[in-house]
Amino acid sequence: MINETINSKLRAAQDNLADVELLQAAIGKQSITGSEANFVKHLQEVLAVTGLEPITGEFLPGRPNIWGQRKGSEPGPNLMFVGHTDTVNVQGWSEAWAGQTRENPFGAVEIDGEIWGRGACDLKAGICASLAALRLLDAANIKLRGQVSFAFIGDEESGEPGLGVSAGAKDLVQRVKQGEISTPDFAIYVEPTKLNVYTAQIGFFIADIKVTGKSAYFGTPEDGVDALKASHKILSALWQHEEELTSGPAHDFVGPSGILVTDIKGGGYIAVPGQCSLSVIRKLRPGEELDKAVAQFEEVVNSADLSDGISVEMEYPAGRDHPFGGSPVEIDPNHDAARLLAECVQQEHPSGGQIGGAPYWSEAPFLVNEIGCPTVYCAPGDISVAHTFNERVNVDEYLAAVRSFALFMVAYCGTETGNEE
């Protein structure tokens, strides 16, 4: 149950200006994948001021994770907030907003009640809301019985060549397994959810298909083997596979599985196309296994009626928690902590707090599957504007997230004996 006295204390103690400034400073630290250290250095100062005794450790040379904890006054559960420190790139941002106040992607300007900038919703608002929540408890003189910990990790975002393989998450779970970081009992990964509580997420794999035939001069096509025609047959088979997946079983929160052809390149210079390449992404719903989904995909590709002389190669470049890609994952939507978090959010942000599923992949599988920690996604921000020139976060939603997380810390961890009023 949520203590109304504590609820009132938190609302009275919140410093809205300081919370907004915390987020603006975070956005101002450029941390495109590979340059996380710039933001981590800033977080080290914030965690230290908040009394979290921050520790950093490199997951790759020059690329640190950072973590810290606030020990409780008595034995109690360990709640962890997790988020990635890196953002996608800003190519084209300044050109898109040339001459306007939002021209600087790291300017963190506030316009009509929203803060703009790269990382605003994905996911620096979540990181800052979790830290501001602990700071709010301190301002309200509320001491927790259980422990609150924070782990902010790099290398989550795709897009930079050779990067974005969850190296930071892999390092985190290894440190937990080795006892260097305490095992959490429940975790909130602060990907944007509009402050809903996502207990499930999709999985995925990306496949690059190279179709090779034989090029020949256009006047003597009989001397060639057309890779583009073969690709057409593969595409037809994949689109049939898509229809079968989308009309098949559906998950309550993330819908049916699917497959999407995202890119095609091929052709010849006034000649029979000798090579063609396709890129495909496959969506998995919770309950599906990556190995089986990949085997099914390869069976579909190989079932295409291809001409003699055609060869097909397939590669899977986006391994995460699995060599082929990222696993789908879910916890019980009626998990006590997930429901309690939803209740806390609804107290402060009535349009949030709905139990649902993430239409994206992030790093909860590392926590759920590798260290056995029930994990949800919950944070301010709308995933639909992430990675775009329109990335921003609503200030009121962000401030509500601060109060919601503070309420949940109290409700989940409990308060020091005699500190309930």
N, C-alpha and C positions, 0 to 999 in steps of 0.2 A: 504494500500500500504506500501511496505517496503522502508524506507528511505535509499538510498545508502550511504549517508554521515554517518549515524549512523552505517550502516553495515561496512564501512571501519574503523570507530573508534574502533569498537569491535574487528576486526581482528588485528588491530595494538596494542591494549591494552592487548590482552590475554597473560597470563603467562603460557605456556604449562607445564613447569616443576612443578609449584605450583599446577596446576590442577591435574596432575598425582599423585603428592605426597598426595594430599587430598584424592584421591581414595585409594591409597595404605595404608594410615593410617586407613581408614575405614575398609578395608578388614582385617587389622591386629587386629581388635577388635572382638573377638569371640562372636557371638550373636545367637547361635543355639536356637531355640524356647524354651522359658523358661528363657533364660539368656540375654534377650534384654537389661537389665540395663547396661551391660558392654559397649555396643555401644551407648546407650543413653547418658551416662556420657560424652563420647567423643563428641557426637553431641551437647551437651549443651555448650561445650567450643567453637565449631565451630560456632554455631548460635550466641553466645554472641559476638565473634570477628567480625561477619558480621553485628552486630547491630540489631539483631532480637529479643532481650529481651526474651530469651527462657523461657517457662513455662513447667513444667512436672506435670503429674498427673497419679497415679497408676490406671490401669484398673483391676489389681489383686495385692495382696500383693507382694511387691518386684519387680513388673513388670510395669514400667512406659511407657506411651506415652510422646512425646515431641512435642511442637508446638511453633510457633513464627510468627511474622508478621513485614512487613515494610510498615508503613502507607504512603499513597501517599501525595503529596503536595496539592492536590485539590480533590474534590469529583470525584470518578471514580470507575470503576469496581474492584471487588475483585477476583484475580486469586489465586488459591491454588494448590500447589504441594503436593501430598500424596504418601507415600511409606511405606512398612513394614520394620521394623528394624531387624526382625528375619530371620535366614537362616535354611536350612535343616542341618542334621548332617554330619559329616565327616568320618563316619565309612568306613574303607578300603582305604581312600585317601592316607595316608602315605605309606601303603603297596604297593599300585598301582604305586607310584612314588619313591619307596625306592632308595636312592643313587643319586637321580636327584635333580636339583635345585628347582623343584616344589614340593618336598617332604612335606614341611610344608604347610598345607591347608590355613594358614593365613599369609604366607610369602609374597604374592602379588608381586611375581617376574615378571619382564617383559622379555618375550621371543619372538623374531621375531615380535615385534610390538603389542604384546598382553599381558595383565596383567592377571595372573592366581591366582585363589584362591576361596575359598568358599564365595559366595556372590558377586563375581566380577560382574556378570551380573544380578543376581537375589537377590537384585536389588540395590546394593550399588552404582553401576555406575550411576543409575538414580537419586538417592538421591544426590550424590556428584555433578553431572552435574547441577542439579537445584540450589544448593547452590553456586556453582562456577559461574553460570550465573549471579546471583545477585552481586556477588563480581566483576564480569567483568564490569557490569554497573557502579559500583562505580569507578573502575579503569579508565573507559572512561569518568567519570564525567557526566553521564547521569542520571537524576533524573526523577522518574516516577510520573505521575499524580495519577494513581490508586494504589491500594494496592496489594502487593504480600504476600501471607502467605504460611506457610509450616506446615504440620502435618505428623509426622512419628510415626507409630503405630506398636504394636507387635501382635503376635499370629496369623499370617496369614498362616504360613506353616504347613502342616500336617506332621505326621510321628512320633512325640513324644507322648507317651501314655498319653491320657487325655488332650492333648493340641491341639492347632491349630483349634480353633472354632471361630476365628475372634473376640475374646474378646476385642482386641484393637480397632477395627473398630466400634464395638457396643458402646464402651465408647466415641469414637470421635463424632459419630452422636448425642449421648445424650447430650454432652456438647454443640454442635451446637444448638440443639433444645432448650436448656436452656439459650442460649445467652452468654454462657461463651466463646465460640469461634465464631467469625463472620461467617455468612453464606456466602460461596463463590458463585460467579456468574458462574464460570467455573473452572473445576478441571482437572489436569493431574495426573493420577496415573502412577508412573514411573516403571511399569513392562516392561521387555525387549520386544522390537518390531522391532529391527534393524532400529530404528528411523522412522518407519512407524507410522501412526496414526490410531488406532483401535477405531472405534465408536460402535462396537458390540462385544459381547463375548458369549460363550456357557454357559449353566447351567449344573448342574449335580445332581445326587443323587447316593449314594452307598447303596446297600442292602446286608445284610448278611442273608442267608437262611439256616436254620437248618432243615434237614429232618431226622425224627426219625422213625425207625421201631422196629424190635425186633431181637436181636442176637440169634443165635442157633448154635450148633455144626454142622460142615460141613457134617457129616454123616447122620444127620437128618434135612436137610434144610426145610422140611415141617413144622417144629416147629417154624421157624423164619419168619420174614417179612423183605425183603431185601431193605434197605434204599438206596443202591447204584443203584439198578434197578429203584427205584422211582426217584432218582436224574437224571438218564439218560433220563427219560421221561420229567422231568422239563427242562433239558438242551436242548432237542429237541424242546420243545415249545419256549424256549428263543431264540434259533438260528433262528427259523421261524419268531419270532418277530423282530429279528435283520434285516432279509431280508426285511421285510415289512417297517421298519423304514428307512433303507438306500436307498430303492427304492422310498421313498415317497418325500414329499416336501423338498426343499433345500433352505437354506438362501444364499443370494448372497455372503456373506463373510465367513461364517463358515460351509457351506454345509448342508447335511441332518442330522437328528437325528441319534442316534445309541445306541447300548447296547453291552457291552462286559463282558463276564465271565472272571474274573481275577484270580480266585483261586478255587480249589476244594480239599477237604480232606475227606477221608472216608476209610472204610475197617474194617475187623475183623481179629482176630488172629486164623487162620484156622477155620473160623466161618462165618456164614451169617453176613454181615455188618449191624449193628444195628443203625448206625448213619452216616450221611454225611453232610458236610457243603459246601456251595458255597458262593462266593462273586461276586457281579455284580456291574458294574458302568454304569449308563445311561447318555448319552449326550443329552442335550436339546438345540434346536436352539431357537433364540429369537422369542417370540410370543407364545411359549409353556408355560403351567402352570405346576408347580411342582405337585400340588395336582392331577391334571388329569393324568399326566404321571405316578405317583405312582399307582393310581387306575387302570390304564391300565396294568401296570406291574403285579400287584397282580392278576388281572383277567387272565393274561396269565399263571402265575404260577398255579393258582387254576384250570385252564382248563385242565391241564395234567391229563391223565387217571391213577390215582394212586390206588394202591391196598388198600383194607381194612386194617386197622392197621397202616397206615402211617399217621403221623402228620407233618405239616409244620409250622414253625415259621419264621417270617421276621422282621428284625430290620434295622433301618436306623441310622448309627452311626456318620454321617458326616454333621449334621445340621450347617448351616452358617447363612445367612439372613433369612432362612426358616427352620422350624424344620426337614424337610426331606433332605435338602442339600443347594445348592447355585443356586439362580435364574439366568436365562439368562437375558441379558439386552442389549439395544441398544439405541442410540440417532440418530437423523436425520444425515445421512452421509453428508448432505449438510449444516449442522450447520455452521454458519458463523465463529465461533471461531475455530472449527475443521479444516475448510478449510484454515483459516489464519495460523494455526499452521503448516499445511502441506506445505504451501507456504514458511514459514520461514525455515523449515527443508530443503526443496529443494534448497534454496539459499546456504546452507552450506554442504549439503550431498545429491547430486543429486540422488543417488540410494535409498534414503529414501523418506519420505513424501508421501507415497501412502496411500490412505484411505482403510482400511480393517477391519478385525475382528480377535479377539483373539481366538486361538484354546485351550485356557485354561480358568479356572475360577479364578478370583481374586475379589477384594472387591468393585468394582465400583457400584454394586447394592445398597450398603448401601448409597452411595452418591446420586445416581440417584433417587432411589425409596423412601428413607426415608427423605432426606432433599431437594429434587427437584433440585439438582445441575447437569447440563449436564457435563459428565465426559468422557474422552478418556484415552486410554493407549498410552504412547509414551515414549521411552527411548532407550538408546544404549543397545546392547546385543542381543544374539540369544537364544531364549527359549529352543532350542533343546539341548544345553549344560548345562542348568540349572539342578541342582540336580545330576550331574554326576561328575566323576573324571576329566572331561575335561572342567570344568567351567572356563571361561575366557571372556575377553572383548577386542575388538580391540581399540587400543589407539586413532587412527585417528577418529574413529566413536565416541568415548567418547568426544574428544575435539570438534568435530563438534556439538555434543549435547549441550555442554556448550554454544557455539555461537548461536545455533538454539533457545535454551530456552531464552537466553538474547534478541534475536531479537523479539521473541514472547512476552516477557514481555513488550517491547517497543510498539509493534504493537497493543497489546490487551489493555494494561493499559494506553497507551498514555504517553507523556512526559510533564514535567513541562513547563508551558508557557515560550516561549523564549529559550527552551532547545533543540529544534529540530535540530539545526545545530551543 
